[in-house]
Amino acid sequence: MSSDPTTQQTPLLNYSAGPIQSLIADRGWSKLEPAERAEAAYEFVRNEIAFGYNSDDTLPASDVLRDGYGQCNTKTTLLMALLRAMDLPCRFHGFTIHKSLQRGIVPEIVYPLAPTNILHSWVEVLLDGRWITLEGFILDDAVLNALQRAFPDQDSICGFGAGTDNLHAPAVAWSGGDTYIQRTGINADLGAFASPDAFYTEHQQLRGIKGLLYRLMIRHWMNARVERLRRGLVPTIPNGPATALPPQHPNVKEAM
């Protein structure tokens, strides 16, 4: 086992699992150059793993792959596992985002109950001696395109799972550089971690009755709204989606 914490397998980054190894073998990704491997994994997670809400942030990568959908945190876990399976060092960077970024996806009737600060993450991969930030994989193209059609005159948006000042040309496609799609929703930086396992040891969200309601009911409601959005039926938000950066919340205990 590698002694480098940025390449190690963990319970969440279970890259030796059969489905992950089969995916890499079937696509021939291991034969590619390092940057091409990173691109293949990134674009797979961006568009072939649909934007949606899993039962928990702490799913192993193989379970996210099996679900076929994910949000920022679960897609981060899967992308990290794929990168490490192909000998590409990577790390987890944790944040919180203001809940306004989820407005329109979270039903209005339960929006007031959502925590103000929601756990968020992105992947940092080491390529050619530099760390590249990857966050643009969260929304699949169908969701992003629907938002672009719904708000043709709005570039700055914080809602429907997007937080960007460049809605109509966001840096989401692989370019070998940094990518972002929820960056403007961030209101606290929780630091870099070697793995999602290490992050979730310190930070948890939606425990108790709220967590049960989310897993059994609310997330299915949210996923149905995402699917309608993907078809161009964009839910209405009171006063429209926010355009300003969210307020800063240095105290993030509510999200834990």
C-alpha positions as CSV (number, residue, x, y, z in Angstrom):
1,M,0.0,0.0,0.0
2,S,1.2,3.5,-0.8
3,S,2.5,5.6,2.0
4,D,1.3,8.8,0.1
5,P,-2.0,9.9,1.6
6,T,-3.0,11.4,-1.7
7,T,-3.0,8.0,-3.4
8,Q,-4.2,5.7,-0.7
9,Q,-7.4,3.7,-0.8
10,T,-9.8,4.3,2.0
11,P,-13.3,2.9,2.9
12,L,-14.9,5.7,0.9
13,L,-12.3,5.8,-1.9
14,N,-12.6,2.0,-2.5
15,Y,-11.0,2.0,-5.9
16,S,-10.2,-1.7,-5.9
17,A,-13.9,-2.5,-6.0
18,G,-14.9,-4.5,-9.0
19,P,-17.2,-2.0,-10.7
20,I,-14.6,0.8,-10.5
21,Q,-11.8,-1.4,-11.9
22,S,-14.1,-2.8,-14.6
23,L,-15.1,0.8,-15.7
24,I,-11.5,1.8,-16.0
25,A,-10.6,-1.4,-17.9
26,D,-13.6,-1.3,-20.2
27,R,-12.9,2.4,-21.2
28,G,-9.1,1.8,-21.6
29,W,-8.3,4.7,-19.4
30,S,-5.2,3.2,-17.9
31,K,-3.5,3.3,-21.3
32,L,-3.8,7.1,-21.5
33,E,-1.4,9.7,-20.5
34,P,-1.9,11.2,-17.0
35,A,-3.7,14.3,-18.1
36,E,-5.9,12.3,-20.5
37,R,-6.8,9.9,-17.6
38,A,-7.8,12.8,-15.5
39,E,-9.9,14.2,-18.3
40,A,-11.6,10.9,-18.9
41,A,-12.5,10.5,-15.3
42,Y,-13.6,14.1,-14.9
43,E,-15.9,14.1,-18.0
44,F,-17.4,10.7,-17.0
45,V,-18.4,12.0,-13.5
46,R,-19.6,15.4,-15.0
47,N,-22.0,14.0,-17.5
48,E,-22.4,10.2,-17.1
49,I,-23.1,10.5,-13.4
50,A,-26.2,12.7,-13.4
51,F,-26.7,15.5,-10.9
52,G,-28.9,14.2,-8.1
53,Y,-29.0,13.5,-4.4
54,N,-27.9,10.2,-2.9
55,S,-28.9,8.9,0.5
56,D,-25.8,10.2,2.3
57,D,-22.6,12.1,1.7
58,T,-20.6,9.2,3.1
59,L,-21.3,6.6,0.4
60,P,-18.3,4.7,-0.9
61,A,-17.3,5.5,-4.4
62,S,-18.6,2.1,-5.7
63,D,-22.1,2.9,-4.4
64,V,-22.1,6.3,-6.1
65,L,-21.1,4.6,-9.3
66,R,-23.9,2.1,-8.8
67,D,-26.5,4.9,-8.1
68,G,-25.5,6.6,-11.4
69,Y,-26.1,10.1,-9.9
70,G,-24.6,12.4,-7.2
71,Q,-24.1,15.9,-5.9
72,C,-21.0,17.8,-5.0
73,N,-19.8,15.5,-2.1
74,T,-20.6,12.1,-3.6
75,K,-19.4,13.0,-7.0
76,T,-16.2,14.2,-5.3
77,T,-15.8,10.8,-3.7
78,L,-16.2,9.0,-7.0
79,L,-13.9,11.2,-9.0
80,M,-11.2,10.9,-6.3
81,A,-11.5,7.1,-6.4
82,L,-11.2,7.0,-10.2
83,L,-8.2,9.3,-10.1
84,R,-6.4,7.3,-7.4
85,A,-7.2,4.0,-9.2
86,M,-5.2,5.4,-12.1
87,D,-2.3,6.6,-10.0
88,L,-3.2,10.3,-10.0
89,P,-2.7,11.9,-6.6
90,C,-5.6,13.9,-5.4
91,R,-7.1,15.5,-2.2
92,F,-10.4,16.7,-0.9
93,H,-11.2,20.3,-0.1
94,G,-14.1,21.0,2.1
95,F,-16.3,24.1,2.4
96,T,-19.8,25.2,3.3
97,I,-22.2,26.8,0.8
98,H,-25.1,29.1,1.6
99,K,-28.4,27.2,1.2
100,S,-29.6,29.8,-1.3
101,L,-27.6,27.9,-3.9
102,Q,-30.0,24.9,-3.4
103,R,-33.1,27.0,-3.7
104,G,-35.3,25.8,-6.5
105,I,-34.1,22.3,-5.9
106,V,-35.1,22.2,-2.3
107,P,-39.0,22.4,-2.2
108,E,-40.1,25.8,-0.9
109,I,-42.2,24.2,1.8
110,V,-39.1,22.7,3.5
111,Y,-36.6,25.3,2.4
112,P,-36.9,27.2,5.8
113,L,-35.9,23.9,7.6
114,A,-32.7,23.5,5.5
115,P,-29.4,24.3,7.4
116,T,-28.1,27.8,6.4
117,N,-24.6,26.3,5.7
118,I,-24.5,23.1,3.6
119,L,-21.4,20.9,3.4
120,H,-19.6,21.2,0.0
121,S,-16.4,19.9,-1.6
122,W,-14.3,19.8,-4.6
123,V,-11.4,17.7,-5.9
124,E,-7.8,18.9,-6.2
125,V,-5.7,16.7,-8.5
126,L,-1.9,16.9,-8.9
127,L,-0.9,17.1,-12.6
128,D,2.5,18.2,-13.9
129,G,3.6,19.4,-10.5
130,R,0.6,21.6,-9.8
131,W,-2.7,21.2,-8.0
132,I,-5.7,21.8,-10.2
133,T,-9.1,22.5,-8.7
134,L,-12.0,20.5,-10.1
135,E,-15.6,21.6,-9.1
136,G,-17.3,22.0,-12.5
137,F,-18.3,18.3,-12.6
138,I,-21.3,18.7,-10.3
139,L,-24.0,19.7,-12.8
140,D,-24.5,17.6,-15.9
141,D,-24.9,19.4,-19.2
142,A,-28.7,18.8,-19.4
143,V,-29.2,20.6,-16.1
144,L,-26.8,23.4,-17.0
145,N,-28.3,23.9,-20.4
146,A,-31.8,24.1,-19.0
147,L,-30.7,26.9,-16.6
148,Q,-29.1,28.8,-19.5
149,R,-32.3,28.6,-21.5
150,A,-34.4,29.6,-18.5
151,F,-32.3,32.7,-17.6
152,P,-31.0,34.0,-21.0
153,D,-30.2,37.4,-19.6
154,Q,-28.7,36.4,-16.3
155,D,-25.0,35.6,-15.9
156,S,-24.7,35.7,-12.1
157,I,-26.8,33.1,-10.4
158,C,-27.0,31.5,-7.0
159,G,-29.8,28.9,-7.1
160,F,-30.9,25.6,-8.7
161,G,-27.5,24.0,-7.7
162,A,-25.5,26.6,-9.6
163,G,-23.3,29.4,-8.1
164,T,-21.5,31.2,-10.8
165,D,-21.0,34.7,-12.3
166,N,-20.7,33.3,-15.8
167,L,-23.8,31.1,-16.3
168,H,-23.6,31.1,-20.1
169,A,-20.0,30.2,-20.4
170,P,-18.9,28.6,-17.1
171,A,-15.5,26.9,-16.8
172,V,-16.9,23.4,-16.5
173,A,-15.5,21.4,-19.4
174,W,-12.0,19.8,-19.0
175,S,-9.3,22.2,-20.0
176,G,-6.4,21.1,-17.9
177,G,-7.1,24.0,-15.5
178,D,-9.4,24.9,-12.7
179,T,-13.2,24.3,-13.2
180,Y,-16.1,25.7,-11.1
181,I,-19.9,25.7,-11.0
182,Q,-20.8,26.4,-7.3
183,R,-17.9,28.5,-6.3
184,T,-19.9,31.8,-5.6
185,G,-22.1,30.0,-3.1
186,I,-19.2,29.2,-0.8
187,N,-19.3,31.0,2.5
188,A,-16.7,29.1,4.6
189,D,-13.4,27.2,3.8
190,L,-12.9,24.1,5.9
191,G,-9.6,23.2,4.5
192,A,-7.9,20.4,2.5
193,F,-8.0,16.8,3.6
194,A,-6.3,13.7,2.4
195,S,-9.6,11.9,1.9
196,P,-13.4,12.4,2.3
197,D,-13.2,9.9,5.2
198,A,-11.0,12.3,7.1
199,F,-13.3,15.2,6.4
200,Y,-16.5,13.4,7.5
201,T,-14.8,12.4,10.7
202,E,-14.8,16.1,11.6
203,H,-17.9,17.4,9.8
204,Q,-21.4,15.8,9.5
205,Q,-24.7,17.1,8.4
206,L,-28.4,16.3,8.7
207,R,-28.4,13.9,11.6
208,G,-31.4,12.7,13.6
209,I,-34.9,13.3,12.4
210,K,-33.9,15.8,9.7
211,G,-31.5,13.3,8.3
212,L,-34.1,10.6,8.3
213,L,-36.6,12.9,6.6
214,Y,-34.0,13.8,4.0
215,R,-33.1,10.2,3.2
216,L,-36.6,8.8,3.1
217,M,-38.6,11.7,1.5
218,I,-37.0,15.1,0.8
219,R,-34.1,13.9,-1.4
220,H,-36.6,12.0,-3.6
221,W,-38.6,15.2,-4.0
222,M,-35.4,17.1,-4.8
223,N,-34.4,14.5,-7.4
224,A,-37.8,14.7,-9.1
225,R,-37.4,18.5,-9.3
226,V,-34.0,18.0,-10.8
227,E,-35.4,15.7,-13.4
228,R,-38.1,18.2,-14.3
229,L,-35.5,20.9,-14.5
230,R,-33.4,18.7,-16.8
231,R,-36.5,18.6,-19.1
232,G,-36.7,22.4,-19.1
233,L,-39.4,22.7,-16.4
234,V,-37.5,25.1,-14.1
235,P,-39.2,25.5,-10.7
236,T,-40.2,29.0,-9.6
237,I,-38.2,30.7,-6.9
238,P,-39.8,33.7,-5.0
239,N,-38.2,36.8,-6.4
240,G,-36.1,34.7,-8.8
241,P,-32.7,33.2,-8.1
242,A,-30.2,35.3,-6.2
243,T,-27.5,37.1,-8.1
244,A,-25.4,38.4,-5.3
245,L,-22.8,36.4,-3.4
246,P,-24.2,34.8,-0.3
247,P,-23.6,36.3,3.2
248,Q,-20.5,35.0,4.9
249,H,-21.0,32.7,7.9
250,P,-17.7,32.2,9.8
251,N,-19.6,30.1,12.4
252,V,-20.5,26.9,10.5
253,K,-21.7,24.8,13.5
254,E,-25.3,24.7,12.0
255,A,-24.0,22.6,9.1
256,M,-22.3,20.0,11.3
